[in-house]
Amino acid sequence: MNIDKALPPEQKLSQAAVAVKRERDPRLDFFRGVAMLIIFVAHVPGNYWAKFIPARFGPSDAAEMFVFCSGFAAAIAFGGTFRRSGFFMGTARIVIRCVQIYMAHLGLFFVLATVCAVATAYFIDFNYIGKLNLTYFFNNTGEALAGLFTLTYVPNFFDIMPMYIGVLALVPVVILLARIHPLMVPVFSLGLYIATWYWELQFPAEPFSNRPWFFNPLAWQLLFFTGFAISAGWIKAPPPNRYLLLACIIFVLALVPISNWPIMREFPVLKEFRSELIYGFKKTNFGILRWIHFLALAYICVTLLKGREQILKHRYFDPIIKCGQQALPVFLLSMTLSWIGGIILDQIGREALGLTIINVSGIVILIGFAYVMSWTKSSPWRTKPVHKSVPKPVTHTRIGDNAVQPAE
């Protein structure tokens, strides 16, 4: 029996009103928006601004921010479907989302392949096909297309979307495990992560070499399902504690010298120390230091914002939040703009003015695009036009006439 059908209309309306009043957590969209803008800056080739992104001061970077927030958001978006409509419909929605991301991945590839081909033909001094490592695709198009559509050919610049498909595909498995016991989820996630390292579980990225996917979903799922489990309430984040906060701050600061290459060049001993911890920094299989570093940063941010979340709703932060709300389309455009920006910089030079123009204009375009996508998703064309009533002409009557007549 459907419980919702048994409820009286008044209670249904009450529940609907509560659902309408429930607001999105501004922290989720804010930090996801920050990640989108950092990803743009980080992917502009030869971008001096990229020397100041978080990845230059610690193991984790915008990719971790994006994956964790995506996992947190997935629990909200898909978890409700599993609860309301059952396992089959929830799985169907996951499949649909995976197909959407798969199509977005293919679209991004063909757009950038076209950009590279046109730029290489127009600017004969630059081989952008080779620069993006697409020579195999253009020289062996038939074989490459088969690999592209089966995700066995994943060039480095196009690696995060396949990883996202991989972690999303595990959501139904995690939902089933949570029905047995919520603690089965972290056990499964940690177990799969350890097995990935122990047995070197990987996916091939190209037919002509042994290179794996740059983002291994079997390892990165640990971060994704950390966010998913916290959002779903299966595990609890530690409450604010001054000693834990201090420990996180010390840990984050301690990793700066062995994460920043200019510092390590000045002190070679730091570079040697980093080499001892190199597996903790590995990005492909998501080194454990990246996970701990990100969780420490997340705890610092959450603790400092505790009780002050409304600050992020200030209109000054609205552009960033818009980017976070439209994460997928903004990400696709950011990857395209970053490569086009690199092509432009090759022509105008990478002086301070050129870099400023490319970075600022790219960020402005992304923010404007986020607003346009938000407006489009609101389906403004479905809004019924407001018909203004035309006032009737004012008439005057002559007093004393037998009939009421309009004044002349």
N, C-alpha and C positions, 0 to 999 in steps of 0.2 A: 504493500500500500504506500502510495506517495504521501508523505506527511504534509507537504505543502498544499496538496489538494484538500486535505481534511481541515485545514485552518479556515476560520471565518474570514470574510472579506476585510473586516476591520483590522484583523491581526496581520493579514497580508500587506495591507497598506502601511501599517506601522513598521513592518520589517523593511518594506521598500523605502520608507522614509529614512530609516537608520542607514540603509545601504547607500542612499544618496548622500547623506551627511558624512559618511566615512571618507576621509581625505587620504590622498597619497602621502607617503612619508617623503618630505622634501629632501631628506638626506640621500635617498636612493637616486632620484633624478639629478640632483646636484652633482654628486660624485661621478655618476655615469656621464654627465655632460662634460665635466672636467676631463674625464678619460678620453672622450671623443676629440676634444680640442688638442690634448697632448699627443694623441695618435697622429693627428694631422702634422703637427710641428715635427714629431719624431721621424716621419716618413718622407719629408722633403729632402731629397738628396743634397748632401753638403750643406746642411742648414746649421749655421752657427748657434741659432737659438736652441737647438736640440742639446747643447752642452749644459743646459740649465734645467732640463726636465728631471723629474724624480729618479728616473733610472740611472742618472749619473751620480746619485748619492746613496744608493742602496740596491740590494738585489732585486727587489720587486719594482714594477713600473706600471704604466697605464694598462697594460694587458691584464695584470692581476686585478686591477680595479674594475675593468670591464667584465671579466669572467665572474668575479665574486658578485658584483651587482646584478649580472644576468641570472646567476643562480638564485639570488634573493628574489628577484622579480619573477622568475619562473615559478617559484613556489606560490606566489600570489596569483599569477595568471592561470597556471595549469592545475595547481593543487585544488582550487575551487571547482574546476570542471570534474576532476576525479571524485570529489566529495558529492557534488550535486547530481552528476549524470552517470556515474559509474566508471568502472575501469575501462570498458570498451570505448566509450566516447572520449574519455580522457586520453587514451592511447591514440585514437583517431586524430585528436587535435594536435598531439605531439607530432604525428606523421605529417600532418598538413604543414605545421610550422617548419619541420625539417625540409620539406619540399620547397617551401618558400625561400629558405636560406640557401638551399642548393641552387635554385634558379638565380638568386641574387649573386651567388658565387660565380656562376657561369657568365652572367651578364657583366659583372665587374671584369672578369678575365677578357672577354671579347672587346669591351670598351677600351681597356688599357692596351690590349694587343693592337687595336686599330690606332690608338694614339701613338704608340711606338713606331708602327709602320709608316704613318704619315710623317712623323717628326724625323725619322731616319731618311726618308725620301726628300724631305724639304731642307733639312740641315745636314748636308752631305759630310760635314766634318764630325758628326756624332753618330754612333751606332747605338741607338736606344733599344733596338731589339736585343743586341748582345748585353747591353747594360742592365736590362731587366731579366736577363738569362732566358730569353724566349727563342733563342736560335734553334733549339731542337723542335719547337712547335712549327716554325716556318719552314724548316728543312724536312721535317717528317710529319706533315700535317695530318695525314690519315691515321697514323699510329698515335700521334699526340692527341688527336680528338677522342680516340677510344679511351686513352688514359685519362683525359680531362673529364669525360662524362662518367667514368667509373671511379674517379678520385684516386687513381693510381699515378696520376701526373699532377702534382701540386707544387708549382713554382713557389719560391720563398715568399714573394710579395703577396701571395694569395692563400696563406696558410691558416689564418685564424677562423675563417668561416667553416672549413671542413672540421676543424677541431670542435667548433660549437655544435655542428650537426652530430658529431660523435658523442658529446656529453648529453645532449638532449635525448638521444636514442636510449640512454640508460635510465631516463626518468621513470618509465613504466616499471622497470626492474626495482628501482628504489622504492616506488610506491607500494609494490607488493611486499617488499621486505619490511616497510614501516607498518604494514598491517599485522605482521607477525609480532614485531616489537620495534619501537622507534630507534632503539640502540643498535638494531641490526644495520641501520644505514651507515653510521660512522665505521662500524666493523667492516662492512662490505667495501666502503670507499677506501679505507686505509689498507685493507687486504689487497685490493686491486692495485693500489699505488705501489705497495711493496713488491707484489708479483711482477709489475711492469719493470721495476728496476732489477729484480733478481733474474728473471728470465729474458730480459731485454725485449719485451713485447713492443712492437712498433708496426707502423703502416708504411709501405713503400711510397716514396714521393716522386720517383721517376724511373722509367724502365731501363735506362742506360747506366744506372749506378745503384749503389746500396744506400743512398741518402734517404732517411726517413722523413716523415712529416715533421716540420719544424716545431709545431705544437702537437704533442702526443696527447690525444684525448683521454687515453687510459691513465695518464698521470695527472693531467690538468683537471680531471673530474674531481679530484680531491678538493680543490679550491671552489669549484662550482657547487658541489654538494655541501660544502661548509656553509656557504651562503644560503643554499636551499634549506638545509636542516635548521639553521637559526631562524629563518623566516617562517618555516612551518611549525616551529616550536618543539622540534624533536630534541634539540640540544639548546642549552641556555648559555648565552654569552655572559662572561663574568661581570658582576655589578661594579660600579665605580669604586675604586679603592686607591688611595693615594700612594701606597707602597707599590702596587702593581703598575700604576701609572708611571711612577718614577723608574721602575725596572724597565718598562717598555721604552721610555725616553732614552735611558742609558744604552739599551741594546741598539736602538736605531742610530744613535750618535756614534757608537763604537764601530758600526759597519761602514760609516762614511769614508774613513781613510782607505779601506780595502775595496771600495766600490768606485772611487773617483780616480781615473787614470792620471790626471795631472799630479795629484798627490803622490800616487805610487811611483811616478817617474822621478820625483824628488827623493823618495825614500824607497829604494829597491827592496829593503827588507819587508816592506808591506806587500810588495808584489809576490815575494816568496811565500809569505804567510797566506795570501789569497790562493796561491796554487795548492796549498794544503787543503783548502776548503772548496776547491773548484767544483766538486760535484754538488755542493749546496747551492752554487750559483747557476747551474745548468738550466737553460730555458726549455729545451726540447722535452725533457722528462720532468720538468718542474722541480728543480732542486729544493730540498727541504728548507734551506735558508730563505728562499723566496717566500715560502708559505708562512714561516714564523715571522719574517720581517713585515709581510703585509698585515698579518693579524695584529702585530704590535702597533703598526700605524693606524689600523682601523680602530683599535681600542683607544688610542690616544685621541683620535678625532671624535669618536662617539662619546668619550668621557668629557671632553672639553665642550661638546655641544649639548650635553645632557641638560634638559630643561631650557635650552636656548634654541631649539630646532626652528622656532618661528623666525629666527633671524634670516634663515635661508629663503623665506617667503618674501623678503624685501624685493621691491621691483628691480633693484640693481642686479639681483641674481637671476632674474627671470630669463634672460637670454641663455644662460648656462643650463638652467632647468629645462628649457625648451629643447635644447640639444640632447639632454638625457632622455626626455620623453620620446624623442624621435631617433633613438639610437641607431637602428639599422639603416635607414636612408641616409642619415648624417654620416655614418661610418663609410658607406659606399661612396658618397660624394667626397669625403675627406681623403680617401685613398686615391681617388682620381685626381683631385685638385693637387695633392701633394706631389704626384709625379709630373703633372703639367707645370706646377710651380718650379720643379727642378729643371725642366726643359727651358723655361723662361730665364731662370738664373744662369743657365749655361750661356745664354745670349747676352744678358745685360751685366753679368758679373755678380760676384757674391760680396760686394761691398755693403756697408751698413745700410745705405739707402735702399738698395735692391732687396736685401733680406727683409727689411722692415715692410716694404711694399708687399712682398709676397706673403709674409706671415700675417700681417694685419688684414690685407684684403681677403686672404683665405679664410681667416676666422670670421670676418664679417659676412662673407658669402655663406659659410656654414650656418651661422646664426640666422641669417635671413631665410635660408632654405628650411631650417627647422620651423620657423614661424609659418612659412608657406605650407609645409607638410601638415602642421597642426591645423591650420585653417582648412586644408583639403579634407583631412580625416573627419572634420566636424560636419561634412556633407552640407555645406551652406546652400546648395541648390535644392535641397529638400525642404528648406524653410518656406512656409507659405507666405506669399507677399501680403503685406498689410494694405488693405483697401481703405483708403481714406474716404469717409462719407462726405458727399458734396452737400453743403448746406443749402436748404431751400431758400429761394429769394424772399426777402422780407416784404410783406404787403401791408398797405395801409387802407383802412376803411373809412368811408365817409359816414359820419354820425348823422343819423336821421333818415338815411335811405332805407327803403323797404327791403332791399337785398344787400348783402355784403358784397362789395365789388372792390377790385383792386384800384388803388389810386392811380390817376392819370399821370 
